[in-house]
Amino acid sequence: MDIIAAFNKALKHQEAGELELAVEGYREVIKVRPDIAVTYSNIGIALSALGRTDEAISYLENAMRIDSTFISAYINIIPILRNVGRLEEAEVMCWRLMEISPNDGAAHSMLIQILVEREKFEAAIHIARSAPPVCKDTLNYWLSYGSALSGIGLRGAEETVEAFRKAISLNPTRDLSHFGLAEALLRQGDFEEGWVEYEWVLPCHDYPKPIWRGEDLRGKTILIYKDLGFAGGFGDVFHLVRYIPMVEALGARVILMVPITVMRLLATTFPTVTVVGRIGTPLDFDFHTTLMRLPRILGTTLETIPTAVPYLQPASADVERWRERLAGLSGLKVGLVWAGQRRLNEHGSERDDYRHTTLSKLERLLTIEGVSFVSLQTGPQAREIHSLPDPAQIYNPMNEVNDFADTAAVVANLDLVISVDTSVVHLSGALNKPVWILMAYNACGWRWMMEREDTPWYPTGRIFRQKAAGAWSEVATRVERELRKVARGEIPLAGTKPR
């Protein structure tokens, strides 16, 4: 076999996108010459593109065993490891690559971002600030640096804005740069520019009617729907439907398109609004827009946030039904959520967006006298109840909850909700229910601002923020102390603040 000819043939297949043929060709080369690092590396790249991640990692590791200084293998394996959540291994590979190639801008940027994802914010900032000048001319460097600075809150606030502005100057059309700047500005209370920057990540449906940009709505019909981009969760819906009455007050007929699990609750709350799960042929409208665009169009500033609560209303029959179901619980009735819905990255792997703890880390709360706990947890994490020494310590009604109208009716019968940053937080705040929000160190998003113990969006909300990354146990200790005081009648539930 002519090894060079066989390798070049496989390479041409790879460049033409004929990846299976490329893999087959490279494997034939390896049978004759199993000692060429680039062959293994190229197979790894092709297999990764085919979605065969485990095989790709194996081949790239073989390339590095043959040649421990083969830069291409490191450059390609690090993003794969990161995408499948193997962050510790990815970090190790970054450090090795930086030893081999100290001035490699990609290595620095990848390491900074991986450290951010591992909540090692100070280390990420140190790497960014000590990076060689050549790194600082790249978009990814400033995106990674901005993310690291964002993780330390108020101390990095001004530099965060500067970092994302620099990223935008290098590539004005990159959505992630504008999203980073929008988050940074909104967290600091600069709503005017923040809303404008958020426009970059708020795609609209391609309907044959104009997007509403503030035109006169008197006598018009407007379709408003859940966002398609970064602001597309259930919590965002509950957060932003407060603006629906304001749109109606402009003289508009509103059609609200939302996921089916929230339709019943919103139809009850807004009887003059047409609530749908999808667009059907009989519907007609003059304008359309997303929920997240409403704060900007309606001129919301930090001082003019609409905070009249409750602005959601479950059906009275549902509330009464759940009142009867919960009547046997004694003392304070406290809802509990310890994990948000696991989200997937673009490669289908779970990513940790810091909204999760475990029931075991909150278990101390369950021993407080005078308090009955009600699980509002959904998903696989609800099974953690069965791992408790006494699962009866927490009442779990969620098998009989069919949609958010049921969840709202349960919450309406509670005295307090304690939750990580999930849709239940927004639902509880919108129902005017006291809600204690267990918050990650990196603030979990713009609406919670920075280093505040309250939230301007929900008058009944109180934030128990981590004092160090990952320190859920310390948060649980503070929550326990406050809740014991409430249970003993030493402080009122309304108006209590974490400390």
C-alpha positions in Angstrom: 0.0 0.0 0.0 1.1 3.5 -0.8 0.6 5.1 2.6 0.8 8.7 1.4 -1.6 8.1 -1.4 -4.1 6.2 0.9 -3.9 9.0 3.5 -4.4 11.7 0.9 -7.4 9.8 -0.5 -9.0 9.6 2.9 -8.2 13.3 3.5 -10.0 14.2 0.3 -13.1 12.3 1.4 -13.0 14.2 4.7 -12.7 17.6 3.0 -15.6 16.7 0.7 -17.8 15.7 3.7 -17.7 12.0 2.8 -16.9 11.2 6.4 -17.7 7.4 6.5 -15.4 6.9 3.5 -12.8 9.0 5.2 -12.9 7.0 8.4 -12.7 3.7 6.4 -9.7 5.1 4.5 -7.8 6.2 7.6 -8.4 2.9 9.3 -6.8 1.1 6.3 -3.8 3.4 6.8 -3.6 2.5 10.5 -3.5 -1.2 9.7 -0.2 -0.6 7.9 1.2 2.4 9.9 -0.3 2.5 13.4 2.2 5.0 14.6 1.1 8.2 12.8 -0.6 10.6 15.1 -2.3 12.7 12.5 -4.2 9.7 11.1 -5.8 9.0 14.5 -6.5 12.7 15.0 -8.3 13.0 11.6 -10.4 9.9 12.3 -11.4 11.5 15.6 -12.4 14.7 13.9 -14.5 12.8 11.4 -16.1 10.6 14.0 -17.0 13.6 16.1 -18.7 15.2 13.1 -20.7 11.9 12.7 -21.9 12.2 16.3 -19.8 9.1 17.4 -18.4 10.9 20.4 -16.9 8.1 22.4 -15.0 6.7 19.4 -13.8 10.2 18.5 -12.4 10.7 22.0 -10.7 7.3 21.9 -8.9 8.1 18.6 -7.9 11.5 19.6 -6.4 10.1 22.8 -4.5 7.6 20.7 -3.1 10.5 18.7 -1.8 12.1 21.9 -0.3 8.8 23.1 1.7 8.6 19.9 2.8 12.2 20.0 2.1 14.0 23.3 2.8 17.4 21.7 0.4 17.0 18.8 -1.5 20.3 19.1 -4.4 19.5 16.7 -5.5 16.5 18.8 -5.7 18.7 21.9 -7.5 21.5 20.0 -10.2 19.0 18.9 -10.6 16.8 21.9 -11.1 19.7 24.4 -14.4 20.9 22.9 -15.7 17.4 22.6 -15.0 16.6 26.3 -16.6 19.9 27.2 -19.7 19.3 25.2 -20.4 15.9 26.8 -19.9 17.4 30.3 -16.4 15.9 31.0 -15.2 19.2 32.2 -12.4 18.0 34.6 -10.8 16.1 31.8 -11.2 19.0 29.4 -9.5 21.3 31.9 -6.5 18.9 32.2 -6.2 18.8 28.5 -6.2 22.6 28.4 -3.3 22.8 30.9 -1.3 20.3 28.8 -1.9 22.3 25.7 -0.8 25.5 27.3 2.4 23.8 28.4 3.0 22.7 24.8 2.0 26.0 23.2 2.0 28.9 25.8 0.9 31.5 23.3 -2.0 29.6 21.9 -5.0 31.9 22.1 -7.5 29.1 21.6 -6.0 27.2 24.6 -6.4 30.2 26.9 -10.0 30.9 25.7 -11.1 27.3 26.1 -9.5 27.0 29.6 -11.1 30.3 30.7 -14.6 29.1 29.6 -14.1 25.6 31.2 -13.1 27.2 34.5 -16.2 29.3 34.3 -18.4 26.3 33.7 -16.7 24.6 36.7 -17.5 27.8 38.7 -13.8 28.6 39.2 -14.3 32.2 38.4 -11.3 33.7 40.2 -9.0 31.2 38.5 -10.6 32.0 35.1 -10.0 35.7 35.6 -6.4 35.1 36.6 -5.8 33.1 33.4 -7.5 35.8 31.3 -5.5 38.6 32.8 -2.2 36.7 32.5 -2.8 35.6 28.9 -0.3 36.7 26.3 -1.2 39.7 24.1 -1.9 37.6 21.0 -4.9 36.1 22.8 -6.5 39.4 23.4 -7.1 40.0 19.7 -9.7 37.1 19.5 -13.4 37.1 19.9 -13.5 34.0 22.0 -11.0 35.4 24.5 -13.3 38.4 25.3 -16.4 36.2 25.4 -14.7 33.9 27.9 -13.3 36.7 29.9 -16.7 38.4 30.1 -18.3 35.2 31.3 -15.6 34.9 34.0 -16.1 38.4 35.2 -19.8 38.0 35.2 -19.4 35.1 37.6 -18.1 37.3 40.4 -21.0 39.7 40.4 -20.7 43.3 41.5 -16.8 43.2 41.8 -16.6 42.5 38.1 -19.5 44.5 36.9 -17.8 47.3 35.0 -15.2 45.1 33.5 -17.9 42.6 32.4 -19.5 45.3 30.3 -16.2 46.4 28.8 -15.3 42.8 27.9 -18.5 42.2 26.0 -18.2 45.6 24.3 -14.7 44.5 23.1 -16.2 41.2 21.8 -18.8 43.2 19.9 -16.1 45.4 18.4 -14.3 42.3 17.1 -17.5 40.8 15.6 -20.6 43.1 15.7 -22.9 40.4 14.5 -22.2 37.6 17.0 -25.3 37.0 19.1 -23.4 35.7 22.1 -21.5 39.0 22.5 -24.7 41.0 22.6 -26.4 38.5 24.9 -23.5 38.8 27.3 -23.6 42.6 27.2 -27.4 42.6 27.6 -27.2 40.3 30.7 -24.4 42.5 32.2 -26.4 45.7 31.6 -29.7 44.4 32.9 -28.1 43.0 36.0 -26.7 46.5 36.8 -30.2 48.0 36.3 -29.3 49.7 32.9 -32.6 48.6 31.3 -32.6 51.1 28.4 -29.5 49.8 26.7 -30.0 46.2 28.1 -33.3 45.7 26.3 -31.8 46.9 23.0 -28.9 44.4 23.3 -31.3 41.6 24.1 -33.0 42.1 20.7 -30.1 40.3 19.2 -31.1 37.0 20.8 -34.9 37.3 20.4 -35.9 35.7 17.1 -39.5 36.0 15.9 -41.7 33.6 14.0 -41.7 34.2 10.3 -45.4 35.2 10.1 -46.7 37.2 7.1 -47.6 40.1 9.4 -45.4 42.8 10.8 -43.5 42.6 14.2 -45.0 45.0 16.7 -42.5 47.8 17.5 -44.8 50.1 19.4 -47.3 51.1 16.7 -50.8 52.2 17.6 -52.8 49.1 18.6 -56.3 50.6 18.9 -58.7 48.3 17.2 -55.9 45.9 16.3 -55.2 42.3 17.1 -51.7 41.3 18.3 -50.3 37.8 18.7 -47.9 37.5 21.6 -45.9 34.3 22.1 -43.2 32.6 24.2 -39.8 33.5 23.1 -37.8 31.2 20.8 -34.4 32.1 22.0 -32.6 32.5 25.3 -35.8 33.7 27.1 -37.9 30.7 26.3 -38.6 28.8 29.5 -41.8 28.5 31.6 -40.5 30.9 34.2 -40.0 33.5 31.5 -43.7 33.1 30.6 -44.8 33.6 34.2 -42.4 36.5 34.6 -43.6 38.4 31.5 -47.3 37.9 31.2 -47.6 40.7 33.7 -47.4 42.9 30.6 -50.5 41.4 28.9 -53.0 43.8 30.7 -50.8 46.8 29.7 -51.0 45.7 26.0 -54.8 45.3 26.3 -55.0 48.8 27.8 -53.5 50.1 24.5 -56.8 49.1 22.8 -55.5 45.7 21.5 -57.2 42.4 21.2 -54.5 39.9 22.4 -53.9 36.4 21.3 -51.4 34.6 23.6 -49.6 31.5 22.3 -48.0 29.5 25.0 -47.1 25.8 25.8 -50.1 23.7 26.5 -49.1 23.1 30.2 -49.7 26.8 31.0 -52.7 27.4 28.8 -55.4 26.6 31.4 -53.8 28.9 34.1 -53.4 31.8 31.7 -56.9 31.4 30.2 -58.4 31.6 33.7 -56.2 34.6 34.6 -56.9 36.6 31.4 -60.5 35.9 30.4 -60.4 38.6 27.7 -57.4 37.1 26.0 -57.5 34.3 23.4 -55.0 31.7 24.8 -53.8 29.1 22.3 -51.2 26.4 22.1 -50.5 26.9 18.4 -51.7 29.0 15.5 -54.8 27.6 13.8 -56.2 28.7 10.4 -59.2 30.6 11.9 -56.9 33.0 13.8 -56.0 36.3 12.3 -53.9 39.2 13.7 -52.3 42.5 12.7 -49.0 42.4 14.6 -47.0 39.8 16.4 -44.2 39.9 19.0 -42.5 37.9 21.7 -43.1 38.2 25.5 -39.5 39.3 26.1 -39.8 42.3 23.8 -42.7 43.8 25.9 -40.5 45.4 28.6 -38.6 47.4 26.1 -41.6 48.4 23.9 -43.5 49.5 27.0 -40.6 51.5 28.4 -39.8 49.5 31.5 -37.0 51.0 33.7 -35.8 49.8 37.1 -38.2 52.3 38.7 -41.2 51.4 36.6 -41.3 47.6 36.8 -44.9 46.6 37.0 -45.1 44.9 40.4 -48.8 44.7 41.1 -49.4 41.2 42.5 -51.0 38.8 42.2 -51.2 38.9 38.4 -51.9 35.2 38.0 -55.1 33.6 39.3 -55.8 29.8 39.5 -59.4 28.7 39.2 -61.2 28.9 42.5 -62.5 25.3 42.1 -58.9 24.0 41.8 -57.8 26.1 44.8 -60.6 24.6 46.9 -59.9 21.1 45.8 -56.2 21.4 46.8 -57.2 23.1 50.1 -59.1 20.0 51.0 -56.2 17.7 49.9 -53.6 19.7 52.0 -55.9 20.2 55.0 -54.3 17.3 57.0 -50.9 19.0 57.0 -50.2 20.8 60.3 -48.3 24.1 60.9 -46.7 26.1 58.2 -47.1 24.6 54.8 -43.9 25.1 52.8 -43.4 24.1 49.2 -39.9 22.9 48.2 -38.1 22.7 44.8 -34.4 21.7 44.8 -33.6 21.2 41.1 -34.5 22.9 37.8 -35.2 21.2 34.6 -32.0 19.8 33.1 -31.2 21.5 29.9 -29.3 20.0 27.0 -26.6 21.7 25.0 -26.5 21.6 21.2 -24.9 18.2 21.4 -27.6 16.6 23.4 -25.7 16.4 26.7 -26.9 17.8 30.0 -25.4 21.0 31.0 -25.3 22.4 34.5 -26.6 25.9 34.6 -26.2 26.2 38.4 -29.9 25.9 39.2 -29.5 22.6 40.9 -28.9 21.3 44.4 -30.0 18.0 45.9 -32.7 17.2 48.5 -30.0 15.7 50.7 -28.4 19.1 51.1 -31.7 20.6 52.2 -32.7 17.6 54.4 -32.0 19.5 57.6 -35.1 21.7 56.8 -37.4 18.7 57.1 -36.7 18.4 60.8 -38.0 21.8 61.7 -41.0 21.5 64.1 -44.1 23.2 63.1 -43.5 23.0 59.4 -45.0 20.6 56.9 -43.2 20.3 53.6 -44.9 19.8 50.2 -42.8 18.8 47.2 -43.3 20.8 44.1 -40.4 19.0 42.4 -40.9 17.5 39.0 -38.7 15.3 36.8 -36.2 12.6 37.8 -35.0 14.6 40.8 -38.3 14.0 42.5 -37.2 10.4 43.1 -34.8 11.7 45.6 -37.7 11.8 48.1 -37.5 8.0 48.2 -33.8 8.2 49.4 -34.8 10.0 52.6 -34.6 8.1 55.8 -38.3 8.9 56.2 -39.9 9.8 52.8 -43.0 10.7 54.7 -41.2 13.9 55.9 -42.3 15.5 52.7 -45.7 15.3 51.1 -45.6 14.7 47.4 -48.7 15.6 45.4 -47.1 16.0 42.0 -48.3 12.7 40.6 -51.7 14.3 40.6 -50.6 17.6 39.1 -51.3 17.7 35.4 -50.3 21.2 34.4 -49.3 24.6 35.9 -52.9 25.4 36.8 -52.7 22.6 39.3 -49.3 23.7 40.5 -50.7 27.2 41.0 -53.6 25.9 43.0 -51.2 23.9 45.2 -49.0 27.0 45.7 -52.1 29.1 46.5 -52.7 26.9 49.6 -49.1 27.1 50.9 -47.6 29.7 53.3 -44.2 29.8 51.7 -42.3 28.4 48.8 -38.6 27.6 48.9 -37.0 27.0 45.6 -33.9 27.2 43.4 -34.2 29.4 40.4 -37.0 27.6 38.5 -40.4 28.4 37.0 -42.0 27.8 40.4 -40.2 30.9 41.7 -41.8 33.0 39.1 -45.2 31.3 39.5 -45.1 31.9 43.3 -44.1 35.5 42.9 -46.8 36.1 40.4 -49.3 34.6 42.9 -48.1 37.0 45.6 -46.8 34.0 47.6 -43.8 34.5 49.9 -40.9 32.8 48.0 -37.4 32.2 49.2 -35.1 31.8 46.2 -32.0 29.6 46.6 -29.5 31.4 44.4 -26.2 30.3 42.9 -23.1 32.4 43.4 -23.1 33.5 39.8 -26.6 35.1 40.1 -28.4 32.9 37.6 -29.4 35.6 35.3 -30.2 39.3 34.9 -33.5 39.6 36.7 -32.0 38.8 40.1 -29.5 41.7 39.8 -26.3 41.5 41.8 -25.8 41.0 45.5 -29.4 41.9 46.4 -31.5 40.0 48.9 -34.7 41.1 47.3 -35.9 41.3 43.7 -37.6 44.3 42.1 -39.8 42.0 40.1 -41.5 40.2 42.9 -42.4 42.0 46.2 -42.7 38.7 48.1 -39.3 37.3 46.9 -36.3 36.9 49.1 -32.9 35.7 47.8 -30.6 33.4 49.7 -27.5 33.7 47.6 -24.4 31.5 47.8 -21.4 33.2 49.4 -19.1 30.9 47.4 -19.5 28.9 44.2 -21.3 25.6 44.9 -21.9 26.3 48.6 -25.4 25.0 48.8 -24.9 23.6 52.3 -24.2 27.1 53.7 -27.3 28.4 52.0 -29.4 25.6 53.6 -28.0 26.6 57.0 -29.2 30.2 56.6 -32.6 29.1 55.3 -33.0 26.7 58.2 -32.1 29.4 60.7 -34.7 31.8 59.2 -37.4 29.2 58.9 -37.0 28.1 62.5 -37.6 31.7 63.6 -40.7 31.9 61.5 -42.0 28.5 62.8 -41.5 29.7 66.4 -43.3 33.0 65.7 -40.2 35.0 66.4 -40.4 36.9 63.1 -43.3 37.3 60.7 -43.1 35.4 57.4 -44.0 38.6 55.4 -41.0 40.9 55.2 -38.4 38.5 56.5 -35.0 38.9 55.0 -32.1 36.4 54.8 -28.9 37.2 56.6 
